[in-house]
């Protein structure tokens, strides 16, 4: 007989050790399941999760012990503040392996700061998380906290360690344009497309000079692709040039360090016109992929899904940037739970509405919540 999805969730989080030494009025898995279900159903704080649990206690008592009723909001806060985030992340990964398809094609790596998670009184900086986003599945595959007094350059390799990258294309913004990161990606039998800015000043200058000189770029015989999108008074034109000119690649290798697997130098020019107002942006990239301009432009465009379909949704539908949860590990653990809830809501496709509406529907209709948890 098929297990109830709540039972499956309990199994996934059974490996999280209970950090409480004594005075345990509520089981740890009960607290975790209540928090996950509350987040799915529109609760954004410990107070709201407690209120939701009390409103639906008749439903939860079918699957959870709850011998002392629903935990208080203070209990939720204290418990998640001391849960080990590493163990919590491992349980998240076990859930993702069930949700995600076995083969990935494009993974976008990008960071996000939770703006109101800082605590100046205790000299605690705002939480900064780097996430891996699957374009095909539309879900978060993994996340890694940027440790205090470090940056994404340290967090990205740790994040890549959590993923099976074989046969994937990894796109990262300019912060991740580092030789060691490129080496790690290629060493995992994957390919990269890395944004290039002034943090790699000499490399950026070389690529910029190449594409800004019409004669020079013409001599390298670049592959070219153009896309035009129209709608609602907006026109967007994207052009991509990509070259594997041997002289430029050899010069970069000899003079600017070893970029593992480097095959392509890329320029993307974007022009946007909205009701007569126009703007133009030019960006440069390097890649281990061959210079197929159409394929490269698809991967570059897909990267921005992590902004539009993950970060924006977390802020608009989950009000993440408004969260003032700051105690101990609670900020990080709550961020991981939001990722899990977003994954489940995205995988449920019978409701033709946005994530915020899905959350409300799950809160109103326990049958729909069952569908979401079954995703």
Phi, psi and omega in degrees: 000135181296134180286148175295142182301331176295321178295322178295319177298318179300320178294319181297325183259010180293337181281353178283120182287140178283115183280353183278128181281323183204184180056051181264097178274345183222143178290143183300316181296327177297317180297317181293315181295318178299319180293316179298312180296321178298317179295318177302321189267016171104000178276130185245357180221169179297322178298316181291323178295318176300314181297319179296316180302317179293325180291331184243024185299329179299326180282315183293331181293347176288336189234338184246157182291303175047044180295336178247027178076199180279133178300152177285164178297328177295322179295315177304313182298315182294318184292312181291340177289337184246355174294138179291116182299329180295316177294322180295320179294322179297323177292322175301315181298323179294326176291318183296322180299330177285322185283314190284152172292158183291326183253131176249154176242317181227129179233123178261131178252125181204155182253158178213134176261134176274103198300321186260018180272359180285155177225092185296326182300325180253015178055042179256122181285160177296143180292134177237120182245138172254128185241152173253122186245127178271116180294320183291314182277338183069035182223163173279127180270327181190167177211157180217134178284137171278114185293156180303140177064022172234191178216187185295337180299328178279322185285327185298312178300322178296322177294317180299329179297335183279349190248150169270103190267355186307131177069014180262160168250123182255125175247136182220146178286186191299331180300328182269008179278082183225144183298322182292324178291318177299318180296319180295319180295310181295323177295344178261018180062038178235174177239161182231152165229112187246129177292144186239120177226195188289353175292338169246072194302311184291319179295318178299319181296316180299313182293322179295316179298319180302310187277344180274348179258106183305319180293319182294313182291325178296324181292334180276355178051063183287154169281145187226141176214143181229139177232141177232126178237133181232151176160140176054043177077009182243137173236127178237126179241125178237129178238141181228131173242137179219134182224152174239037182307124187296322183295315179294317180295321179293318179298316179299316181297319185279329188252335189239019177095164185269109175265101186307125174073009185301125180234334189226140168248135195226142169233134175238125178247124181243130177237127182236132179233121179235112180051042176093344178269125185245150174215149182230140178224137177240129181230153182237149183215160168236153184208153173271358178276156174297161185282062174265101189299321181296314180293319180295318179296323177300315180294321180294317177294320182297333181302325185286356172298332180293331176280312187281325187255351178241290187298316180295319180294320178300322180284317185278316186269331181249357179054041186298318182292345178270349185293132179251019175292121187225348190287125173052230181273003187299322182299313181292316181296322179293322178297320178296318179296321178299319178299316179298314181296320177298317178303312182295318180294323179290327182284340177276116191244003181286329179273118183269072181205175182284175184296318180299317179294323177297320179298315179296317180299319179296324179290328181276324190240108183292335175293324177288322175303319177302317179298317180297314181293335180279353183299000000 
